[in-house]
Amino acid sequence: MEFFCYHRDRADSLALRRELVEEHWSYMDRYEAELIARGPAFGDGGTLTGSVHIVGLPDPAAARAFAFDEPNYQAGVYRDVLLRRWRNLLGRTMWGFPGGRAGGNRYLVLGLGPQRADADAGIDPGLPPGVDRDDLIAFGPLLSDDAVTWLGTAALVRAPDPEGARAVLAPHRYAETEVHEWEFGGRR
């Protein structure tokens, strides 16, 4: 089973995050074989706002343990955690992304809360039409715990700017769309 985990930072937690960087990386090293994608997200002015981890684990209990046993979470770095079942529509990890680790702007795009007025709100949208697959680092639906109900979409994309990243999702399908700068994670 695949899971999308987005730990959102608490305001003013950067010093604590820096203090725990080795503990965080050591923890993530234990999941190296299970990680599909990982990396920090940034807000305005390059402020660190969270961490994305997409991981394959045996069941929801293992996913909850992964998300909530993480050292930064345990120490109070994070404000909240978005943890959802996810489906890897690209069938690859971020390390298989043809664009590599560097070059171009990278973004996390979250389409949250499908619009109920949309007749197709309960249907997984699949890959976006007209989007170059080579610009998608990771892409898939956010799903209910039983993987039956589509709750949104998470994408890691290479795009020229935030609006180009936002265009990867059809905005009319979501109650809210978030775009965050993102970079490949892991040990430097």
N, C-alpha and C positions, 0 to 999 in steps of 0.2 A: 504494500500500500504506500502511496505517496502522500506527503503532507507538506503544506506551505506554512511556514512559521515566520511571522514578522514581529520581532520584539521592538517596541517603540520606546525610545529613551525618555526618561524623566528630565525635566528642565534642570540644568545645573548639575548633571551627573557625569560630565566629561572627565573630571579629575578621578573619580572613582573608577570609571571605565578604563582609563589609562593605567591605573594601579593594578587592575585585574587582567590586563591584556594577555599575559602569559597563561594564566589560568583558563581564560576563555579559549585561546588557541589550543591548549593541551586538551581541553574538553572536546573541542571540535575534531581534533586529530583522532579521537576514539571513533568518530563516525565517518572517517575519510571515505571508506568504501560505499557508504550509504548516501553521501551528499550528491545531490543533483546540481545545486547551485548554492552559493553563499556570498555574502558581501554586505558592506555598510551602505546605508542610505543617508542622504544629506538634504538639508533644507536650504533656505535662502542664505546666501553668503558662505556656503560650504559648511554650515553647522551640522555636525553629526546628529542624526535624528533616530537612528534605529539600525537593526541588523536583520537581514533576510537570510533564511535557511530553508532550502527545499530538500527534503530528505525522504528516502524510502525506508520504511520501518514495518515491522510485522503487524502492528495493530494500533488502534487509537491510544491504548494505555501506554505503549512504548513512545508514541509521539508526545503525549503529555509529559512523560518522564523526561524526554529529550528537552522539551521547551522549558519546563519548570525546575529541573535540576541544574540548568546552565548557571555557571558561577555569577555572571552579571545579574541574572534574574534573582538569584538567592541573595545577593548583596544589595539589591534595591536600585540598580541602575535603570531598570525598565519601568515605565509607567503602566504599560499593558502589553498583552500578547494577542495577536491574531493567529489562531491555529485552526487550519481547515484541511480537510481532505483535498487532494489536488490530483489532477491527471496530466501527465507529461505528454502533451500532444506532439512534441517534437521528437520524442524518443531518444534524446541525447542529454548529456550533462553540459554544463557551461564550458567545460574543458574541450568539448567537441564543437563549440561555436566556431564557424569558419573565420570570423573576424578577429579571433585571438583575444588576449587579455587587455590589450591597449589599443588606442586609436579610435577616435570618434567619441561622441558623448553617449553615455549609458544611462538608462533610466529604469526605475521600478514604476510600473503603471498598475494601479488597482482599480478595477471597476467593481464597486460594492453595491449591494442591495438592488437587485433587479427591479426595474419599474414594474409595478403590478398592472399598470394600464397597458403594458406591452403584451400583446396576445402570445408572444413567444417567450415570456419571462421565465417559464419553467424549463426551457430547453437549453441545453448546453450549446453555446454558440459555435464551437469548433474553431478552427483556424480562421483568422480574419481574411476576407477576400481582398485582393489587391495589395496585400502587404508582402514585401519581399521576405521570404522565409530566412534568407541569409542575414536579415537585420534582427531576427528574433533570437535571443539568447536562451530564454525559457518562456514557455507559454502554456497555460492550462486553466481549466475551470476551478473555481473554489466551490467545494461541495459540502453538503451536510455530512454528519458523522457516518451515516449509512451509505454515503455516496449516491443517493437517489436524487436529491434536490440541488439544482444549480443555484448558488448564492452570489456568484460574481466571477471575476476573472483576474488572474495575476499574470503579469508579463514582465520580463526583463528584456529591454530592447536597446538597440543602437539607433539613434535618431539625431537629426541636426540640432533640435531644440526641444523644449518641453511640449510645445504644441504638436510637433511632429510625433513625439512619443505618445501623446494623448490620442492622436488619430489612429493608433493601432486598435483601439476599441471603439465600437459604435456608441457614441455618447448617449443616444436615446434609450439604450438598453439598461442604463444604470441610474440609480438614485444619486450616486456620488462617484466621481472619478478623481483619484489622487495621482499625482506625478511627483516622484522624488528622484533627484540625482542618485546614481548608484554606481558602485565599482566592484570589480571582481575582488572577492575576499580570499583570505587564507594568509599563511605566513609569507612575509616579504623576504 
